[in-house]
Amino acid sequence: MGGGWPVPRDGGRWQPRKRLQEVTAWFPLGSRGRHFRQDGRAGAGYAAEPTASAPAAVRPPTHVRHGGCRLPPLGGELAAPAPGLPPALLLPPGRHGGLQWPGPAGVPRQHHQGSSAPLPAGLPDEAFESLTQLQHIYVAHNKLSVAPQFLPRSLRVADLAANQVTEIFPLTFGEKPALRSVYLHNNRLSNAGLPPDAFHGSEAVATLSLSSNRLSYLPPSLPPSLERLHLQNNLISKVPRGALSRQTHLRELYLQHNQLTDSGLDATTFSKLQHLEYLDLSHNQLASVPAGLPRTLAVLHLGRNRIRWVEAARLRGARGLRYLLLQHNQLGATGLPAGALRPLRRLHTLHLYGNRLERVPPALPRRLRALVLPHNHMTALGARDLAGMPGLAELNLAYNRLVSARVHRRAFRPLRALRSLDLAGNQLTRVPGGLPGSLHTLRLQRNQLRTLEPELLAGLDQLRELSLAHNRLRIGDIGPGTWHELQALQVLDLSHNELSFVPPDLPEALEELHLQGNRISHVGAEAFLSTPRLRALFLRANRLHMTSIEPEAFLGLLHLSVVDTAGNPEQVLVRLPPAAPRQPRVGGP
């Protein structure tokens, strides 16, 4: 699979193949002895920094975040320049005072002597005529309104992003057989400003960024060699028929934040893209899943559209799909009919949050690993609702309308591989029964829990994080032995309940304990005898006074480094134990 995709943050992160290395080069520009560095810092474009000398080698960054979009790294190495000629030209804003353009006879040509402002509306046509071996040009973040009419044939990378460009010319990027990457995002380009032969004779362009411009339809005559095409944040309402018929090498296509409707696409729009792996159509006005999706597609982002119904036939061709993102659409009770996603046998992650679903969709792909369903209208979980996904590792049902009486006691039992379960923000009054012993994380905050029963937590010997915050728990509601089974628990959040003191017999492995926002007025000397590994304790916003914590309360807690008691009626006196003695290393001092 191709590298560099911005996939959702979930338990099953996409692992792209190893990226190409980015070129990071030092090169002379302007006065003698001063060098400028290409800098790939996030969101800053390419900045210039003068140094005393160029290092022999620079370790390249792994990726570039440029102009708000993540761009794949530049591949290859800089060729050795001819004597006296730079392989790259960097013109950052505010750093070109006294810049000299080399003339055809080697005579320097002065350009805006003493200026510290960004570059003006245009560059002189003859500016690059003698730079016959120029490979990289960076003029991003200036005030260019017109692109140079001519750039050298030797060019490999051109960055004109974040200017005010409204027009480019046939020889700006045309007739450049070595050109690989063109960055034009954050300009003012409309379709009228792009000539139909803009890339004629440039058959090696792999990356083209035209995002955040004023395009109303997908430009024709794009280079057939394209692998990554950024068109997000435009005004595109239509992809003309055949506009992508020659881009058979395209792997990543970004069309989010446009004005696409179903009528702006047809069954042939994506059908020729036989190497396409990532397609982002989110934040448009689509009412259905596009037809003609290629079988190579791995990630399909359709979030924040107007989709009401998913037709199985539309997905039949995309059998290799791994991530399907349908969040914030208008899917209701019949929006995902039984078997609609059955052709997607390799589906790993399904995002459906922010719809109007009333139950878990039936007959989901058996190999699904992550199911994300928060902010829907679900009120019940049946015994068989989740039974068809035995490999599920992450299940998020937060902020629905689940009530304890309608969650079957065997609803979660088939999920023997489940690692993370999020039930926050529902209307549960008790912990669900039959939780799988494989759980590592259980989130039950913002429910209406009034009791904790040991039987319901039995068998959770792998649980490491438990959140019970914002419920109605009192000390008397926590049954004896409740914590006995949770011997692997490291993080426990009991904040914003109705506890009057620290619960006794907490798990020995506990490292982080949240008790803020309760009614605790006293911490006894034996409160933490069972938690020798405690590192962080949060007691803010309780009812503690200066001497409410016994001096011996923290004895033996050699790892304790954080005690938060802010927001109590008085400043609380806290005596931390002495630091733990350093243990000698085996085989050395």
WOFENCOR-V347102 format. One record per residue. RES is the residue in three letters. SS is DSSP state (H for helix, E for strand, - for the rest). D_LAST is the distance of its C-alpha to the last C-alpha in whole Angstrom. Layout:
BEGIN
RES/SS/D_LAST, RES/SS/D_LAST
END
This chain:
BEGIN
MET/-/47, GLY/-/47, GLY/-/44, GLY/-/44, TRP/-/46, PRO/-/45, VAL/-/45, PRO/-/45, ARG/-/42, ASP/-/42, GLY/-/40, GLY/-/42, ARG/-/41, TRP/-/42, GLN/-/40, PRO/-/42, ARG/-/42, LYS/-/39, ARG/-/41, LEU/-/42, GLN/-/40, GLU/-/41, VAL/-/42, THR/-/41, ALA/-/42, TRP/E/43, PHE/E/46, PRO/E/48, LEU/-/51, GLY/-/53, SER/-/52, ARG/-/50, GLY/-/47, ARG/-/46, HIS/E/45, PHE/E/44, ARG/E/42, GLN/-/43, ASP/-/41, GLY/-/41, ARG/-/40, ALA/-/41, GLY/-/45, ALA/-/45, GLY/-/47, TYR/-/46, ALA/-/45, ALA/-/45, GLU/-/43, PRO/-/43, THR/E/41, ALA/-/41, SER/-/40, ALA/-/40, PRO/-/36, ALA/-/36, ALA/-/35, VAL/-/35, ARG/-/33, PRO/-/36, PRO/-/36, THR/-/37, HIS/-/40, VAL/E/42, ARG/E/43, HIS/E/47, GLY/-/49, GLY/-/48, CYS/E/48, ARG/E/46, LEU/E/47, PRO/-/45, PRO/-/43, LEU/-/45, GLY/-/45, GLY/-/45, GLU/-/45, LEU/-/47, ALA/-/49, ALA/-/49, PRO/-/51, ALA/-/54, PRO/-/54, GLY/-/55, LEU/-/55, PRO/-/52, PRO/-/51, ALA/E/51, LEU/E/52, LEU/E/51, LEU/-/53, PRO/-/51, PRO/-/53, GLY/-/53, ARG/-/51, HIS/-/54, GLY/-/56, GLY/-/58, LEU/-/57, GLN/E/59, TRP/E/61, PRO/E/61, GLY/-/65, PRO/-/67, ALA/-/67, GLY/-/64, VAL/-/65, PRO/E/63, ARG/E/64, GLN/E/63, HIS/-/63, HIS/-/63, GLN/-/62, GLY/-/60, SER/-/59, SER/-/56, ALA/-/58, PRO/-/57, LEU/-/59, PRO/-/63, ALA/-/65, GLY/-/65, LEU/-/64, PRO/-/67, ASP/H/68, GLU/H/67, ALA/H/64, PHE/H/62, GLU/-/65, SER/-/63, LEU/-/60, THR/-/60, GLN/-/57, LEU/-/55, GLN/-/53, HIS/E/52, ILE/E/53, TYR/E/52, VAL/-/54, ALA/-/53, HIS/-/53, ASN/-/56, LYS/-/60, LEU/-/62, SER/-/65, VAL/E/66, ALA/-/64, PRO/-/64, GLN/-/67, PHE/-/66, LEU/-/62, PRO/-/61, ARG/-/62, SER/-/58, LEU/-/56, ARG/-/54, VAL/E/52, ALA/E/54, ASP/E/53, LEU/-/56, ALA/-/55, ALA/-/55, ASN/-/58, GLN/-/62, VAL/-/63, THR/-/66, GLU/E/67, ILE/-/66, PHE/-/68, PRO/H/69, LEU/H/67, THR/H/64, PHE/H/62, GLY/-/65, GLU/-/65, LYS/-/61, PRO/-/60, ALA/-/57, LEU/-/56, ARG/-/54, SER/E/53, VAL/E/55, TYR/E/54, LEU/-/57, HIS/-/56, ASN/-/57, ASN/-/60, ARG/-/64, LEU/-/65, SER/-/68, ASN/H/69, ALA/H/72, GLY/H/69, LEU/-/68, PRO/-/70, PRO/-/71, ASP/-/70, ALA/-/67, PHE/-/64, HIS/-/67, GLY/-/66, SER/-/62, GLU/-/61, ALA/-/58, VAL/-/57, ALA/-/54, THR/E/53, LEU/E/56, SER/E/55, LEU/-/58, SER/-/57, SER/-/58, ASN/-/61, ARG/-/65, LEU/-/66, SER/-/68, TYR/E/68, LEU/-/66, PRO/-/67, PRO/-/69, SER/-/68, LEU/-/64, PRO/-/62, PRO/-/62, SER/-/59, LEU/-/57, GLU/-/54, ARG/E/53, LEU/E/56, HIS/E/55, LEU/-/58, GLN/-/57, ASN/-/59, ASN/-/62, LEU/-/65, ILE/-/66, SER/-/68, LYS/E/69, VAL/-/68, PRO/-/71, ARG/-/72, GLY/-/70, ALA/-/68, LEU/-/65, SER/-/67, ARG/-/65, GLN/-/62, THR/-/61, HIS/-/57, LEU/-/56, ARG/-/53, GLU/E/53, LEU/E/56, TYR/E/55, LEU/-/58, GLN/-/57, HIS/-/59, ASN/-/62, GLN/-/66, LEU/-/66, THR/-/69, ASP/H/70, SER/H/73, GLY/H/70, LEU/-/69, ASP/-/71, ALA/-/70, THR/-/69, THR/-/67, PHE/-/64, SER/-/65, LYS/-/65, LEU/-/61, GLN/-/60, HIS/-/56, LEU/-/56, GLU/-/53, TYR/E/52, LEU/E/55, ASP/E/55, LEU/-/58, SER/-/57, HIS/-/59, ASN/-/62, GLN/-/66, LEU/-/66, ALA/-/68, SER/-/67, VAL/-/64, PRO/-/65, ALA/-/67, GLY/-/66, LEU/-/62, PRO/-/61, ARG/-/59, THR/-/56, LEU/-/55, ALA/-/52, VAL/E/51, LEU/E/55, HIS/E/54, LEU/-/58, GLY/-/56, ARG/-/59, ASN/-/62, ARG/-/65, ILE/-/65, ARG/-/67, TRP/-/67, VAL/-/65, GLU/-/67, ALA/H/66, ALA/H/68, ARG/H/66, LEU/H/62, ARG/-/64, GLY/-/63, ALA/-/59, ARG/-/58, GLY/-/55, LEU/-/54, ARG/-/50, TYR/E/50, LEU/E/54, LEU/E/53, LEU/-/57, GLN/-/56, HIS/-/58, ASN/-/61, GLN/-/64, LEU/-/64, GLY/-/66, ALA/-/66, THR/-/68, GLY/-/66, LEU/-/64, PRO/-/66, ALA/-/65, GLY/-/64, ALA/-/64, LEU/-/60, ARG/-/61, PRO/-/61, LEU/-/57, ARG/-/56, ARG/-/52, LEU/-/52, HIS/-/48, THR/E/49, LEU/E/52, HIS/E/52, LEU/-/55, TYR/-/54, GLY/-/57, ASN/-/60, ARG/-/63, LEU/-/62, GLU/-/63, ARG/-/61, VAL/-/58, PRO/-/60, PRO/-/61, ALA/-/61, LEU/-/57, PRO/-/56, ARG/-/54, ARG/-/51, LEU/-/50, ARG/-/47, ALA/E/47, LEU/E/50, VAL/E/50, LEU/-/53, PRO/-/53, HIS/-/55, ASN/-/58, HIS/-/61, MET/-/60, THR/-/61, ALA/-/60, LEU/E/58, GLY/-/60, ALA/-/59, ARG/-/59, ASP/-/58, LEU/-/55, ALA/-/56, GLY/-/56, MET/-/52, PRO/-/50, GLY/-/47, LEU/-/47, ALA/-/44, GLU/E/44, LEU/E/47, ASN/E/48, LEU/-/51, ALA/-/51, TYR/-/53, ASN/-/56, ARG/-/59, LEU/-/58, VAL/E/59, SER/H/57, ALA/H/61, ARG/H/61, VAL/E/58, HIS/-/58, ARG/-/56, ARG/-/55, ALA/-/55, PHE/-/51, ARG/-/51, PRO/-/52, LEU/-/48, ARG/-/46, ALA/-/44, LEU/-/44, ARG/-/40, SER/E/42, LEU/E/45, ASP/E/46, LEU/-/49, ALA/-/49, GLY/-/52, ASN/-/54, GLN/E/56, LEU/-/55, THR/-/55, ARG/-/53, VAL/-/50, PRO/-/52, GLY/-/52, GLY/-/50, LEU/-/47, PRO/-/45, GLY/-/42, SER/-/40, LEU/-/40, HIS/-/37, THR/E/39, LEU/E/42, ARG/E/44, LEU/-/47, GLN/-/47, ARG/-/50, ASN/-/52, GLN/-/54, LEU/-/52, ARG/-/53, THR/-/52, LEU/E/48, GLU/-/49, PRO/H/47, GLU/H/49, LEU/H/49, LEU/H/45, ALA/-/44, GLY/-/43, LEU/-/41, ASP/-/37, GLN/-/36, LEU/-/37, ARG/-/34, GLU/E/36, LEU/E/39, SER/E/41, LEU/-/44, ALA/-/45, HIS/-/48, ASN/-/50, ARG/-/52, LEU/-/50, ARG/-/50, ILE/H/48, GLY/H/51, ASP/H/51, ILE/E/48, GLY/-/48, PRO/-/46, GLY/-/44, THR/-/44, TRP/-/40, HIS/-/39, GLU/-/40, LEU/-/37, GLN/-/34, ALA/-/32, LEU/-/34, GLN/-/31, VAL/E/33, LEU/E/37, ASP/E/39, LEU/-/42, SER/-/43, HIS/-/47, ASN/-/48, GLU/-/50, LEU/-/47, SER/-/47, PHE/-/44, VAL/-/41, PRO/-/41, PRO/-/40, ASP/-/38, LEU/-/36, PRO/-/34, GLU/-/31, ALA/-/29, LEU/-/31, GLU/-/28, GLU/E/31, LEU/E/34, HIS/E/37, LEU/-/40, GLN/-/42, GLY/-/45, ASN/-/46, ARG/-/48, ILE/-/45, SER/-/46, HIS/-/43, VAL/E/40, GLY/-/40, ALA/-/37, GLU/-/36, ALA/-/37, PHE/-/33, LEU/-/32, SER/-/33, THR/-/30, PRO/-/27, ARG/-/25, LEU/-/28, ARG/-/26, ALA/E/30, LEU/E/33, PHE/E/36, LEU/-/39, ARG/-/41, ALA/-/45, ASN/-/45, ARG/-/47, LEU/-/44, HIS/-/45, MET/-/43, THR/-/42, SER/-/42, ILE/E/39, GLU/-/38, PRO/-/35, GLU/-/33, ALA/-/34, PHE/-/30, LEU/-/29, GLY/-/26, LEU/-/26, LEU/-/22, HIS/-/22, LEU/-/25, SER/-/25, VAL/E/29, VAL/E/32, ASP/E/35, THR/-/38, ALA/-/40, GLY/-/44, ASN/-/45, PRO/-/48, GLU/-/46, GLN/-/42, VAL/-/40, LEU/-/38, VAL/-/34, ARG/-/31, LEU/-/28, PRO/-/26, PRO/-/22, ALA/-/19, ALA/-/17, PRO/-/14, ARG/-/11, GLN/-/10, PRO/-/6, ARG/-/6, VAL/-/8, GLY/-/7, GLY/-/4, PRO/-/0
END
